Amino acid sequence: MTTPSSSASNVLLIPGDLFAAPANSVLIHACNALGSWRSGVALAFRSHYPQAHTVYVSHCARRSSNPSDLSGTALLIPPQPGDTVKGPHWVACLFTSVGYGRSVDPPEVVVRNTEAALRDLEAQVAALEAGEVEGGMVPGEWHAAKINSVRFKVPWERTAALLEGVGRRMVVYEFDEAAAR
């Protein structure tokens, strides 16, 4: 993992406020497939991006009969009207676990789902960059929470290695729950 002075890595781990990323950035976090942003960084996303939260909940509800279908996928939500207090930002939900809390998937499953979800996110962003999707909006820089490391119980080094493999420069923030409120 890099420090702010290192340039050999695609991933820069820094302290700071993920939600202060430059306008049009993609803000990435790990999500469950049940439509719940109730704790940690997800709760902060819910507070800062209520319209994106509504899109996420709707997306999960459409698959409520088999939420595991979302595992290993990404939902890329364009900036939403009303979510511009801290943005505008794109919100990327990586479906790394079906459940949460006591029902979170085992770490090996979360790692496998994270890898697949990152590939899905990369494909969605590449399609937008290539002009293959209508609307003309193109996501900017990638910024992420230190995903999977707390609520999904995956050692940070495992997820960091996956982020390195994406091949995009990414700023990862140490999340401070108290500061995010």
Rosetta constraint file for C-alpha pairs under 8 A:
AtomPair CA 1 CA 9 HARMONIC 7.33 0.50
AtomPair CA 1 CA 11 HARMONIC 6.99 0.50
AtomPair CA 1 CA 12 HARMONIC 7.32 0.50
AtomPair CA 1 CA 13 HARMONIC 6.99 0.50
AtomPair CA 1 CA 157 HARMONIC 7.78 0.50
AtomPair CA 1 CA 160 HARMONIC 6.94 0.50
AtomPair CA 2 CA 6 HARMONIC 5.56 0.50
AtomPair CA 2 CA 7 HARMONIC 7.61 0.50
AtomPair CA 2 CA 8 HARMONIC 7.82 0.50
AtomPair CA 2 CA 9 HARMONIC 6.29 0.50
AtomPair CA 2 CA 11 HARMONIC 6.58 0.50
AtomPair CA 2 CA 12 HARMONIC 5.41 0.50
AtomPair CA 2 CA 13 HARMONIC 6.01 0.50
AtomPair CA 3 CA 12 HARMONIC 6.34 0.50
AtomPair CA 3 CA 13 HARMONIC 6.07 0.50
AtomPair CA 3 CA 14 HARMONIC 7.03 0.50
AtomPair CA 4 CA 12 HARMONIC 6.32 0.50
AtomPair CA 4 CA 13 HARMONIC 6.95 0.50
AtomPair CA 4 CA 14 HARMONIC 6.51 0.50
AtomPair CA 6 CA 12 HARMONIC 7.91 0.50
AtomPair CA 9 CA 164 HARMONIC 7.09 0.50
AtomPair CA 10 CA 164 HARMONIC 5.83 0.50
AtomPair CA 10 CA 167 HARMONIC 6.59 0.50
AtomPair CA 10 CA 168 HARMONIC 6.09 0.50
AtomPair CA 10 CA 169 HARMONIC 4.41 0.50
AtomPair CA 10 CA 170 HARMONIC 6.08 0.50
AtomPair CA 11 CA 160 HARMONIC 7.76 0.50
AtomPair CA 11 CA 163 HARMONIC 6.95 0.50
AtomPair CA 11 CA 164 HARMONIC 6.08 0.50
AtomPair CA 11 CA 169 HARMONIC 5.88 0.50
AtomPair CA 11 CA 170 HARMONIC 4.90 0.50
AtomPair CA 11 CA 171 HARMONIC 5.85 0.50
AtomPair CA 11 CA 172 HARMONIC 6.82 0.50
AtomPair CA 12 CA 169 HARMONIC 7.83 0.50
AtomPair CA 12 CA 170 HARMONIC 6.29 0.50
AtomPair CA 12 CA 171 HARMONIC 4.80 0.50
AtomPair CA 12 CA 172 HARMONIC 5.88 0.50
AtomPair CA 13 CA 171 HARMONIC 6.11 0.50
AtomPair CA 13 CA 172 HARMONIC 4.72 0.50
AtomPair CA 13 CA 173 HARMONIC 5.84 0.50
AtomPair CA 13 CA 174 HARMONIC 7.19 0.50
AtomPair CA 14 CA 171 HARMONIC 7.29 0.50
AtomPair CA 14 CA 172 HARMONIC 6.24 0.50
AtomPair CA 14 CA 173 HARMONIC 5.13 0.50
AtomPair CA 14 CA 174 HARMONIC 6.21 0.50
AtomPair CA 15 CA 173 HARMONIC 5.40 0.50
AtomPair CA 15 CA 174 HARMONIC 4.93 0.50
AtomPair CA 15 CA 175 HARMONIC 7.45 0.50
AtomPair CA 16 CA 173 HARMONIC 5.84 0.50
AtomPair CA 16 CA 174 HARMONIC 6.60 0.50
AtomPair CA 16 CA 175 HARMONIC 7.43 0.50
AtomPair CA 17 CA 21 HARMONIC 7.44 0.50
AtomPair CA 17 CA 173 HARMONIC 6.81 0.50
AtomPair CA 17 CA 175 HARMONIC 7.38 0.50
AtomPair CA 17 CA 180 HARMONIC 7.50 0.50
AtomPair CA 18 CA 27 HARMONIC 7.41 0.50
AtomPair CA 18 CA 143 HARMONIC 6.83 0.50
AtomPair CA 18 CA 144 HARMONIC 6.78 0.50
AtomPair CA 18 CA 145 HARMONIC 6.67 0.50
AtomPair CA 18 CA 172 HARMONIC 7.76 0.50
AtomPair CA 18 CA 173 HARMONIC 5.87 0.50
AtomPair CA 18 CA 175 HARMONIC 7.66 0.50
AtomPair CA 19 CA 27 HARMONIC 7.74 0.50
AtomPair CA 19 CA 86 HARMONIC 6.07 0.50
AtomPair CA 19 CA 87 HARMONIC 7.59 0.50
AtomPair CA 20 CA 86 HARMONIC 6.43 0.50
AtomPair CA 20 CA 87 HARMONIC 7.67 0.50
AtomPair CA 21 CA 25 HARMONIC 6.47 0.50
AtomPair CA 21 CA 87 HARMONIC 7.77 0.50
AtomPair CA 21 CA 143 HARMONIC 7.01 0.50
AtomPair CA 22 CA 87 HARMONIC 7.35 0.50
AtomPair CA 22 CA 141 HARMONIC 7.88 0.50
AtomPair CA 23 CA 87 HARMONIC 5.11 0.50
AtomPair CA 23 CA 88 HARMONIC 5.23 0.50
AtomPair CA 23 CA 89 HARMONIC 5.81 0.50
AtomPair CA 23 CA 140 HARMONIC 7.95 0.50
AtomPair CA 24 CA 79 HARMONIC 7.62 0.50
AtomPair CA 24 CA 87 HARMONIC 6.89 0.50
AtomPair CA 24 CA 88 HARMONIC 5.59 0.50
AtomPair CA 24 CA 89 HARMONIC 4.68 0.50
AtomPair CA 24 CA 90 HARMONIC 6.27 0.50
AtomPair CA 24 CA 139 HARMONIC 5.87 0.50
AtomPair CA 24 CA 140 HARMONIC 5.25 0.50
AtomPair CA 24 CA 141 HARMONIC 7.49 0.50
AtomPair CA 25 CA 88 HARMONIC 7.87 0.50
AtomPair CA 25 CA 89 HARMONIC 5.26 0.50
AtomPair CA 25 CA 90 HARMONIC 6.05 0.50
AtomPair CA 25 CA 139 HARMONIC 6.10 0.50
AtomPair CA 25 CA 140 HARMONIC 4.48 0.50
AtomPair CA 25 CA 141 HARMONIC 4.72 0.50
AtomPair CA 25 CA 142 HARMONIC 5.84 0.50
AtomPair CA 25 CA 143 HARMONIC 6.79 0.50
AtomPair CA 26 CA 89 HARMONIC 6.02 0.50
AtomPair CA 26 CA 90 HARMONIC 4.58 0.50
AtomPair CA 26 CA 91 HARMONIC 5.76 0.50
AtomPair CA 26 CA 92 HARMONIC 6.44 0.50
AtomPair CA 26 CA 139 HARMONIC 6.15 0.50
AtomPair CA 26 CA 140 HARMONIC 6.21 0.50
AtomPair CA 26 CA 141 HARMONIC 6.04 0.50
AtomPair CA 26 CA 142 HARMONIC 4.83 0.50
AtomPair CA 26 CA 143 HARMONIC 5.94 0.50
AtomPair CA 26 CA 144 HARMONIC 7.96 0.50
AtomPair CA 27 CA 89 HARMONIC 6.75 0.50
AtomPair CA 27 CA 90 HARMONIC 6.05 0.50
AtomPair CA 27 CA 91 HARMONIC 4.99 0.50
AtomPair CA 27 CA 92 HARMONIC 5.85 0.50
AtomPair CA 27 CA 142 HARMONIC 6.36 0.50
AtomPair CA 27 CA 143 HARMONIC 4.98 0.50
AtomPair CA 27 CA 144 HARMONIC 5.44 0.50
AtomPair CA 27 CA 145 HARMONIC 7.82 0.50
AtomPair CA 28 CA 91 HARMONIC 6.18 0.50
AtomPair CA 28 CA 92 HARMONIC 4.62 0.50
AtomPair CA 28 CA 93 HARMONIC 6.17 0.50
AtomPair CA 28 CA 94 HARMONIC 7.23 0.50
AtomPair CA 28 CA 142 HARMONIC 7.31 0.50
AtomPair CA 28 CA 143 HARMONIC 6.13 0.50
AtomPair CA 28 CA 144 HARMONIC 4.47 0.50
AtomPair CA 28 CA 145 HARMONIC 6.48 0.50
AtomPair CA 29 CA 41 HARMONIC 7.64 0.50
AtomPair CA 29 CA 42 HARMONIC 7.36 0.50
AtomPair CA 29 CA 92 HARMONIC 6.40 0.50
AtomPair CA 29 CA 93 HARMONIC 5.53 0.50
AtomPair CA 29 CA 94 HARMONIC 6.10 0.50
AtomPair CA 29 CA 144 HARMONIC 6.06 0.50
AtomPair CA 29 CA 145 HARMONIC 5.74 0.50
AtomPair CA 29 CA 146 HARMONIC 7.91 0.50
AtomPair CA 29 CA 147 HARMONIC 5.84 0.50
AtomPair CA 30 CA 42 HARMONIC 7.97 0.50
AtomPair CA 30 CA 93 HARMONIC 5.88 0.50
AtomPair CA 30 CA 94 HARMONIC 4.71 0.50
AtomPair CA 30 CA 95 HARMONIC 6.07 0.50
AtomPair CA 30 CA 96 HARMONIC 5.95 0.50
AtomPair CA 30 CA 114 HARMONIC 7.97 0.50
AtomPair CA 30 CA 147 HARMONIC 5.61 0.50
AtomPair CA 30 CA 148 HARMONIC 6.38 0.50
AtomPair CA 31 CA 36 HARMONIC 7.93 0.50
AtomPair CA 31 CA 37 HARMONIC 7.55 0.50
AtomPair CA 31 CA 42 HARMONIC 7.40 0.50
AtomPair CA 31 CA 93 HARMONIC 5.80 0.50
AtomPair CA 31 CA 94 HARMONIC 5.61 0.50
AtomPair CA 31 CA 95 HARMONIC 4.94 0.50
AtomPair CA 31 CA 96 HARMONIC 6.09 0.50
AtomPair CA 31 CA 97 HARMONIC 6.79 0.50
AtomPair CA 32 CA 36 HARMONIC 6.78 0.50
AtomPair CA 32 CA 95 HARMONIC 5.59 0.50
AtomPair CA 32 CA 96 HARMONIC 6.40 0.50
AtomPair CA 32 CA 97 HARMONIC 4.94 0.50
AtomPair CA 32 CA 98 HARMONIC 4.98 0.50
AtomPair CA 32 CA 99 HARMONIC 5.41 0.50
AtomPair CA 32 CA 100 HARMONIC 6.16 0.50
AtomPair CA 33 CA 60 HARMONIC 5.95 0.50
AtomPair CA 33 CA 67 HARMONIC 5.57 0.50
AtomPair CA 33 CA 68 HARMONIC 6.98 0.50
AtomPair CA 33 CA 70 HARMONIC 6.10 0.50
AtomPair CA 33 CA 71 HARMONIC 7.04 0.50
AtomPair CA 33 CA 95 HARMONIC 6.11 0.50
AtomPair CA 33 CA 97 HARMONIC 6.61 0.50
AtomPair CA 33 CA 98 HARMONIC 4.61 0.50
AtomPair CA 33 CA 99 HARMONIC 6.46 0.50
AtomPair CA 34 CA 57 HARMONIC 7.88 0.50
AtomPair CA 34 CA 60 HARMONIC 5.95 0.50
AtomPair CA 34 CA 61 HARMONIC 7.61 0.50
AtomPair CA 34 CA 64 HARMONIC 7.23 0.50
AtomPair CA 34 CA 67 HARMONIC 6.61 0.50
AtomPair CA 34 CA 98 HARMONIC 6.57 0.50
AtomPair CA 34 CA 99 HARMONIC 6.46 0.50
AtomPair CA 35 CA 56 HARMONIC 6.49 0.50
AtomPair CA 35 CA 57 HARMONIC 4.57 0.50
AtomPair CA 35 CA 58 HARMONIC 7.74 0.50
AtomPair CA 35 CA 59 HARMONIC 7.91 0.50
AtomPair CA 35 CA 60 HARMONIC 5.28 0.50
AtomPair CA 35 CA 61 HARMONIC 7.04 0.50
AtomPair CA 36 CA 57 HARMONIC 7.33 0.50
AtomPair CA 37 CA 42 HARMONIC 4.70 0.50
AtomPair CA 37 CA 43 HARMONIC 5.14 0.50
AtomPair CA 37 CA 45 HARMONIC 7.64 0.50
AtomPair CA 37 CA 46 HARMONIC 6.28 0.50
AtomPair CA 37 CA 53 HARMONIC 7.82 0.50
AtomPair CA 38 CA 42 HARMONIC 6.40 0.50
AtomPair CA 38 CA 43 HARMONIC 4.97 0.50
AtomPair CA 39 CA 43 HARMONIC 4.71 0.50
AtomPair CA 39 CA 44 HARMONIC 7.81 0.50
AtomPair CA 40 CA 44 HARMONIC 6.84 0.50
AtomPair CA 40 CA 151 HARMONIC 7.50 0.50
AtomPair CA 40 CA 177 HARMONIC 6.21 0.50
AtomPair CA 41 CA 45 HARMONIC 6.26 0.50
AtomPair CA 41 CA 145 HARMONIC 7.27 0.50
AtomPair CA 41 CA 175 HARMONIC 7.02 0.50
AtomPair CA 41 CA 177 HARMONIC 6.94 0.50
AtomPair CA 41 CA 180 HARMONIC 7.89 0.50
AtomPair CA 42 CA 46 HARMONIC 6.19 0.50
AtomPair CA 43 CA 47 HARMONIC 6.27 0.50
AtomPair CA 44 CA 48 HARMONIC 6.17 0.50
AtomPair CA 44 CA 177 HARMONIC 7.91 0.50
AtomPair CA 44 CA 180 HARMONIC 6.05 0.50
AtomPair CA 44 CA 181 HARMONIC 6.57 0.50
AtomPair CA 45 CA 49 HARMONIC 5.54 0.50
AtomPair CA 45 CA 50 HARMONIC 7.66 0.50
AtomPair CA 45 CA 53 HARMONIC 7.58 0.50
AtomPair CA 46 CA 50 HARMONIC 5.26 0.50
AtomPair CA 46 CA 52 HARMONIC 7.75 0.50
AtomPair CA 46 CA 53 HARMONIC 5.61 0.50
AtomPair CA 48 CA 83 HARMONIC 6.71 0.50
AtomPair CA 48 CA 85 HARMONIC 7.26 0.50
AtomPair CA 48 CA 86 HARMONIC 6.88 0.50
AtomPair CA 49 CA 53 HARMONIC 6.21 0.50
AtomPair CA 49 CA 80 HARMONIC 7.99 0.50
AtomPair CA 49 CA 82 HARMONIC 7.91 0.50
AtomPair CA 49 CA 83 HARMONIC 4.90 0.50
AtomPair CA 49 CA 84 HARMONIC 7.92 0.50
AtomPair CA 50 CA 54 HARMONIC 6.34 0.50
AtomPair CA 50 CA 82 HARMONIC 7.92 0.50
AtomPair CA 50 CA 83 HARMONIC 6.62 0.50
AtomPair CA 51 CA 55 HARMONIC 6.49 0.50
AtomPair CA 51 CA 80 HARMONIC 6.06 0.50
AtomPair CA 51 CA 81 HARMONIC 7.32 0.50
AtomPair CA 51 CA 82 HARMONIC 6.78 0.50
AtomPair CA 51 CA 83 HARMONIC 6.25 0.50
AtomPair CA 52 CA 56 HARMONIC 6.21 0.50
AtomPair CA 52 CA 77 HARMONIC 6.48 0.50
AtomPair CA 52 CA 79 HARMONIC 7.70 0.50
AtomPair CA 52 CA 80 HARMONIC 6.34 0.50
AtomPair CA 52 CA 83 HARMONIC 7.42 0.50
AtomPair CA 52 CA 91 HARMONIC 7.02 0.50
AtomPair CA 53 CA 57 HARMONIC 6.11 0.50
AtomPair CA 54 CA 58 HARMONIC 6.12 0.50
AtomPair CA 55 CA 59 HARMONIC 6.10 0.50
AtomPair CA 55 CA 77 HARMONIC 7.47 0.50
AtomPair CA 56 CA 60 HARMONIC 6.26 0.50
AtomPair CA 56 CA 75 HARMONIC 7.59 0.50
AtomPair CA 56 CA 93 HARMONIC 7.90 0.50
AtomPair CA 57 CA 61 HARMONIC 6.05 0.50
AtomPair CA 58 CA 62 HARMONIC 6.27 0.50
AtomPair CA 59 CA 63 HARMONIC 6.99 0.50
AtomPair CA 60 CA 64 HARMONIC 6.09 0.50
AtomPair CA 60 CA 67 HARMONIC 7.02 0.50
AtomPair CA 60 CA 70 HARMONIC 7.89 0.50
AtomPair CA 63 CA 67 HARMONIC 5.37 0.50
AtomPair CA 63 CA 69 HARMONIC 7.27 0.50
AtomPair CA 63 CA 70 HARMONIC 7.64 0.50
AtomPair CA 67 CA 71 HARMONIC 7.60 0.50
AtomPair CA 67 CA 98 HARMONIC 6.46 0.50
AtomPair CA 68 CA 98 HARMONIC 5.70 0.50
AtomPair CA 70 CA 74 HARMONIC 7.93 0.50
AtomPair CA 70 CA 95 HARMONIC 6.16 0.50
AtomPair CA 70 CA 98 HARMONIC 7.59 0.50
AtomPair CA 71 CA 95 HARMONIC 5.16 0.50
AtomPair CA 71 CA 96 HARMONIC 5.89 0.50
AtomPair CA 71 CA 97 HARMONIC 6.29 0.50
AtomPair CA 71 CA 98 HARMONIC 6.32 0.50
AtomPair CA 71 CA 113 HARMONIC 5.88 0.50
AtomPair CA 71 CA 117 HARMONIC 7.71 0.50
AtomPair CA 72 CA 94 HARMONIC 7.19 0.50
AtomPair CA 72 CA 95 HARMONIC 5.57 0.50
AtomPair CA 72 CA 96 HARMONIC 5.92 0.50
AtomPair CA 72 CA 112 HARMONIC 7.36 0.50
AtomPair CA 72 CA 113 HARMONIC 3.96 0.50
AtomPair CA 72 CA 114 HARMONIC 6.04 0.50
AtomPair CA 72 CA 115 HARMONIC 7.20 0.50
AtomPair CA 72 CA 116 HARMONIC 4.71 0.50
AtomPair CA 72 CA 117 HARMONIC 4.34 0.50
AtomPair CA 72 CA 120 HARMONIC 7.85 0.50
AtomPair CA 73 CA 94 HARMONIC 6.23 0.50
AtomPair CA 73 CA 95 HARMONIC 5.56 0.50
AtomPair CA 73 CA 96 HARMONIC 7.89 0.50
AtomPair CA 73 CA 113 HARMONIC 7.48 0.50
AtomPair CA 73 CA 116 HARMONIC 6.44 0.50
AtomPair CA 73 CA 117 HARMONIC 4.23 0.50
AtomPair CA 73 CA 118 HARMONIC 7.72 0.50
AtomPair CA 73 CA 120 HARMONIC 5.83 0.50
AtomPair CA 73 CA 121 HARMONIC 7.57 0.50
AtomPair CA 74 CA 92 HARMONIC 6.64 0.50
AtomPair CA 74 CA 93 HARMONIC 5.46 0.50
AtomPair CA 74 CA 94 HARMONIC 4.57 0.50
AtomPair CA 74 CA 95 HARMONIC 5.97 0.50
AtomPair CA 74 CA 117 HARMONIC 5.06 0.50
AtomPair CA 74 CA 118 HARMONIC 7.14 0.50
AtomPair CA 74 CA 120 HARMONIC 5.81 0.50
AtomPair CA 74 CA 121 HARMONIC 5.41 0.50
AtomPair CA 75 CA 92 HARMONIC 5.68 0.50
AtomPair CA 75 CA 93 HARMONIC 5.03 0.50
AtomPair CA 75 CA 94 HARMONIC 6.66 0.50
AtomPair CA 75 CA 95 HARMONIC 7.93 0.50
AtomPair CA 75 CA 121 HARMONIC 7.46 0.50
AtomPair CA 76 CA 90 HARMONIC 6.93 0.50
AtomPair CA 76 CA 91 HARMONIC 5.91 0.50
AtomPair CA 76 CA 92 HARMONIC 4.48 0.50
AtomPair CA 76 CA 93 HARMONIC 6.43 0.50
AtomPair CA 76 CA 121 HARMONIC 7.02 0.50
AtomPair CA 76 CA 124 HARMONIC 7.51 0.50
AtomPair CA 77 CA 90 HARMONIC 5.60 0.50
AtomPair CA 77 CA 91 HARMONIC 5.06 0.50
AtomPair CA 77 CA 92 HARMONIC 6.16 0.50
AtomPair CA 78 CA 89 HARMONIC 7.23 0.50
AtomPair CA 78 CA 90 HARMONIC 4.71 0.50
AtomPair CA 78 CA 91 HARMONIC 6.67 0.50
AtomPair CA 79 CA 83 HARMONIC 6.95 0.50
AtomPair CA 79 CA 84 HARMONIC 7.57 0.50
AtomPair CA 79 CA 87 HARMONIC 7.83 0.50
AtomPair CA 79 CA 88 HARMONIC 5.48 0.50
AtomPair CA 79 CA 89 HARMONIC 5.17 0.50
AtomPair CA 79 CA 90 HARMONIC 4.95 0.50
AtomPair CA 79 CA 91 HARMONIC 7.34 0.50
AtomPair CA 80 CA 84 HARMONIC 7.39 0.50
AtomPair CA 80 CA 88 HARMONIC 7.63 0.50
AtomPair CA 83 CA 87 HARMONIC 7.01 0.50
AtomPair CA 83 CA 88 HARMONIC 6.72 0.50
AtomPair CA 84 CA 88 HARMONIC 4.59 0.50
AtomPair CA 84 CA 89 HARMONIC 7.42 0.50
AtomPair CA 90 CA 139 HARMONIC 6.71 0.50
AtomPair CA 92 CA 121 HARMONIC 7.55 0.50
AtomPair CA 94 CA 114 HARMONIC 6.76 0.50
AtomPair CA 94 CA 117 HARMONIC 5.47 0.50
AtomPair CA 94 CA 118 HARMONIC 7.11 0.50
AtomPair CA 94 CA 121 HARMONIC 7.88 0.50
AtomPair CA 95 CA 113 HARMONIC 6.96 0.50
AtomPair CA 95 CA 114 HARMONIC 7.20 0.50
AtomPair CA 95 CA 117 HARMONIC 6.49 0.50
AtomPair CA 96 CA 109 HARMONIC 7.80 0.50
AtomPair CA 96 CA 110 HARMONIC 4.98 0.50
AtomPair CA 96 CA 111 HARMONIC 7.33 0.50
AtomPair CA 96 CA 112 HARMONIC 7.95 0.50
AtomPair CA 96 CA 113 HARMONIC 4.83 0.50
AtomPair CA 96 CA 114 HARMONIC 5.12 0.50
AtomPair CA 96 CA 117 HARMONIC 7.20 0.50
AtomPair CA 97 CA 104 HARMONIC 6.04 0.50
AtomPair CA 97 CA 105 HARMONIC 5.29 0.50
AtomPair CA 97 CA 109 HARMONIC 7.48 0.50
AtomPair CA 97 CA 110 HARMONIC 5.64 0.50
AtomPair CA 97 CA 113 HARMONIC 7.19 0.50
AtomPair CA 97 CA 152 HARMONIC 7.64 0.50
AtomPair CA 98 CA 104 HARMONIC 6.83 0.50
AtomPair CA 98 CA 105 HARMONIC 6.58 0.50
AtomPair CA 99 CA 103 HARMONIC 5.00 0.50
AtomPair CA 99 CA 104 HARMONIC 4.59 0.50
AtomPair CA 99 CA 105 HARMONIC 6.42 0.50
AtomPair CA 100 CA 104 HARMONIC 4.18 0.50
AtomPair CA 100 CA 105 HARMONIC 7.59 0.50
AtomPair CA 100 CA 151 HARMONIC 7.61 0.50
AtomPair CA 100 CA 152 HARMONIC 7.50 0.50
AtomPair CA 101 CA 151 HARMONIC 7.12 0.50
AtomPair CA 104 CA 152 HARMONIC 6.37 0.50
AtomPair CA 105 CA 109 HARMONIC 6.12 0.50
AtomPair CA 105 CA 110 HARMONIC 6.20 0.50
AtomPair CA 105 CA 152 HARMONIC 7.55 0.50
AtomPair CA 106 CA 110 HARMONIC 6.35 0.50
AtomPair CA 107 CA 111 HARMONIC 6.11 0.50
AtomPair CA 107 CA 152 HARMONIC 6.99 0.50
AtomPair CA 107 CA 153 HARMONIC 6.29 0.50
AtomPair CA 107 CA 154 HARMONIC 5.29 0.50
AtomPair CA 108 CA 112 HARMONIC 6.28 0.50
AtomPair CA 109 CA 113 HARMONIC 6.04 0.50
AtomPair CA 110 CA 114 HARMONIC 5.94 0.50
AtomPair CA 110 CA 148 HARMONIC 7.69 0.50
AtomPair CA 110 CA 152 HARMONIC 7.26 0.50
AtomPair CA 110 CA 154 HARMONIC 7.51 0.50
AtomPair CA 111 CA 115 HARMONIC 6.31 0.50
AtomPair CA 111 CA 154 HARMONIC 7.46 0.50
AtomPair CA 111 CA 158 HARMONIC 7.33 0.50
AtomPair CA 111 CA 159 HARMONIC 6.83 0.50
AtomPair CA 112 CA 116 HARMONIC 6.48 0.50
AtomPair CA 113 CA 117 HARMONIC 5.95 0.50
AtomPair CA 114 CA 118 HARMONIC 6.04 0.50
AtomPair CA 114 CA 159 HARMONIC 7.71 0.50
AtomPair CA 114 CA 162 HARMONIC 7.77 0.50
AtomPair CA 115 CA 119 HARMONIC 6.43 0.50
AtomPair CA 115 CA 162 HARMONIC 6.20 0.50
AtomPair CA 116 CA 120 HARMONIC 6.26 0.50
AtomPair CA 117 CA 121 HARMONIC 6.10 0.50
AtomPair CA 118 CA 122 HARMONIC 6.08 0.50
AtomPair CA 118 CA 163 HARMONIC 7.87 0.50
AtomPair CA 118 CA 166 HARMONIC 7.10 0.50
AtomPair CA 119 CA 123 HARMONIC 6.22 0.50
AtomPair CA 119 CA 166 HARMONIC 7.43 0.50
AtomPair CA 120 CA 124 HARMONIC 6.28 0.50
AtomPair CA 121 CA 125 HARMONIC 6.19 0.50
AtomPair CA 122 CA 126 HARMONIC 5.98 0.50
AtomPair CA 122 CA 166 HARMONIC 7.61 0.50
AtomPair CA 123 CA 127 HARMONIC 6.13 0.50
AtomPair CA 124 CA 128 HARMONIC 6.43 0.50
AtomPair CA 125 CA 129 HARMONIC 6.13 0.50
AtomPair CA 125 CA 138 HARMONIC 7.62 0.50
AtomPair CA 125 CA 139 HARMONIC 6.86 0.50
AtomPair CA 126 CA 130 HARMONIC 6.06 0.50
AtomPair CA 127 CA 131 HARMONIC 6.30 0.50
AtomPair CA 127 CA 132 HARMONIC 5.14 0.50
AtomPair CA 127 CA 133 HARMONIC 6.37 0.50
AtomPair CA 128 CA 132 HARMONIC 5.81 0.50
AtomPair CA 128 CA 133 HARMONIC 5.44 0.50
AtomPair CA 128 CA 136 HARMONIC 7.70 0.50
AtomPair CA 128 CA 137 HARMONIC 7.35 0.50
AtomPair CA 128 CA 138 HARMONIC 5.68 0.50
AtomPair CA 128 CA 139 HARMONIC 7.64 0.50
AtomPair CA 129 CA 138 HARMONIC 5.83 0.50
AtomPair CA 129 CA 139 HARMONIC 7.73 0.50
AtomPair CA 131 CA 136 HARMONIC 6.97 0.50
AtomPair CA 141 CA 169 HARMONIC 7.66 0.50
AtomPair CA 141 CA 170 HARMONIC 7.21 0.50
AtomPair CA 142 CA 168 HARMONIC 7.69 0.50
AtomPair CA 142 CA 169 HARMONIC 6.89 0.50
AtomPair CA 142 CA 170 HARMONIC 4.98 0.50
AtomPair CA 142 CA 171 HARMONIC 6.57 0.50
AtomPair CA 143 CA 170 HARMONIC 5.49 0.50
AtomPair CA 143 CA 171 HARMONIC 4.74 0.50
AtomPair CA 143 CA 172 HARMONIC 5.81 0.50
AtomPair CA 143 CA 173 HARMONIC 7.72 0.50
AtomPair CA 144 CA 170 HARMONIC 7.16 0.50
AtomPair CA 144 CA 171 HARMONIC 6.24 0.50
AtomPair CA 144 CA 172 HARMONIC 4.72 0.50
AtomPair CA 144 CA 173 HARMONIC 6.31 0.50
AtomPair CA 145 CA 172 HARMONIC 5.54 0.50
AtomPair CA 145 CA 173 HARMONIC 5.19 0.50
AtomPair CA 145 CA 174 HARMONIC 6.68 0.50
AtomPair CA 145 CA 175 HARMONIC 6.35 0.50
AtomPair CA 146 CA 156 HARMONIC 7.39 0.50
AtomPair CA 146 CA 172 HARMONIC 5.92 0.50
AtomPair CA 146 CA 173 HARMONIC 5.97 0.50
AtomPair CA 146 CA 174 HARMONIC 5.94 0.50
AtomPair CA 146 CA 175 HARMONIC 6.80 0.50
AtomPair CA 147 CA 156 HARMONIC 7.79 0.50
AtomPair CA 147 CA 159 HARMONIC 7.26 0.50
AtomPair CA 148 CA 152 HARMONIC 4.72 0.50
AtomPair CA 148 CA 153 HARMONIC 6.25 0.50
AtomPair CA 148 CA 154 HARMONIC 5.48 0.50
AtomPair CA 148 CA 155 HARMONIC 7.74 0.50
AtomPair CA 148 CA 156 HARMONIC 7.19 0.50
AtomPair CA 148 CA 159 HARMONIC 7.08 0.50
AtomPair CA 149 CA 153 HARMONIC 5.51 0.50
AtomPair CA 149 CA 154 HARMONIC 5.01 0.50
AtomPair CA 149 CA 155 HARMONIC 5.62 0.50
AtomPair CA 149 CA 156 HARMONIC 5.08 0.50
AtomPair CA 149 CA 159 HARMONIC 7.83 0.50
AtomPair CA 150 CA 154 HARMONIC 7.19 0.50
AtomPair CA 154 CA 158 HARMONIC 6.95 0.50
AtomPair CA 154 CA 159 HARMONIC 7.31 0.50
AtomPair CA 155 CA 159 HARMONIC 7.17 0.50
AtomPair CA 156 CA 160 HARMONIC 5.99 0.50
AtomPair CA 157 CA 161 HARMONIC 6.18 0.50
AtomPair CA 158 CA 162 HARMONIC 6.79 0.50
AtomPair CA 159 CA 163 HARMONIC 6.34 0.50
AtomPair CA 160 CA 164 HARMONIC 6.23 0.50
AtomPair CA 161 CA 165 HARMONIC 6.46 0.50
AtomPair CA 162 CA 166 HARMONIC 6.80 0.50
AtomPair CA 163 CA 167 HARMONIC 7.79 0.50
AtomPair CA 163 CA 170 HARMONIC 7.92 0.50
AtomPair CA 164 CA 168 HARMONIC 7.81 0.50
AtomPair CA 175 CA 180 HARMONIC 7.84 0.50
AtomPair CA 176 CA 180 HARMONIC 6.23 0.50
AtomPair CA 177 CA 181 HARMONIC 6.74 0.50
